[in-house]
Amino acid sequence: MSDQYLQFPVIDPVIFSIGPVALRWYGTMYLIGFLAALFIANRAADKSNGLWTREQVSDLLFYGFLGVVLGGRVGYVLFYQFDYFLADPTYLLKIWQGGMSFHGGLLGVITAIFIFARKTNKQFLAVGDFVAPLVPIGLGMGRLGNFINAELWGRQTDVPWAMVFPTDSLQLPRHPSQLYEFFLEGVVLFAILFYISRKPRSLGLASGVFLIGYGVFRSIVEFYREPDAHLGLYFSFISKGQILSIPMILAGLFIIYIGYISQQKSQITKSSKQQAVKGAK
């Protein structure tokens, strides 16, 4: 039966190795995402009329990279593999085995943004708006890494593009949900945020749209992604990923609302000052 569907291409997770040192596709995907984000961020800094410098971009991305790796790994272990951690605490350090949680990585990045904003005397949401269009690049590359590792595959299906993964002991045709996430969370979300960031917007808009966009896209894909075997579905219909996405969507709506109210107050204050100047004349 499995011969009727697409077979997962034979991809060695190790690109090459020299002695005990190995270069893996999974880590390479994140490196490519980091370099692409650095290129786009530097271009944005050059066009910021002095609001950002390339040195600040380098510092911010370094903090962000640490936040993604540390937060992503810790989040994955605590949210999805806590039993493994209790049995073997060193599992937390075995990043090369795969396993990163976006929601944990997000908390790590938020922490990094907070530290950077305080250090540079920038507004927290302003830094968040600068970072938001960069995140989908890393997300997309990470999902490709998941695909290459043949992990986090989708639920059983009979669609024409169903794929049989070698890591599936049942050898069932499944949704290549990693590619769905690559497209929605990577390509589509980046396009939306890139468009928003091309012109000055209300404070927090890009940050809010990112949180809403990711939360919605992740929730959609979760209907096609195989739930973790040890977690299953809560109440027989909702996954852990969807549960964790709900606060993101609510936070995104709240941030956009706060930014809109702040902009309205700023415009009223500006208008009042202009009227006062005209009256004085």
Beta strands, then each sheet from edge to edge (+ up, - down):
strand 1: 6-7
strand 2: 14-18
strand 3: 21-24
strand 4: 163-164
strand 5: 173-174
sheet 1: 1+ 4+ 5-
sheet 2: 2+ 3-
end
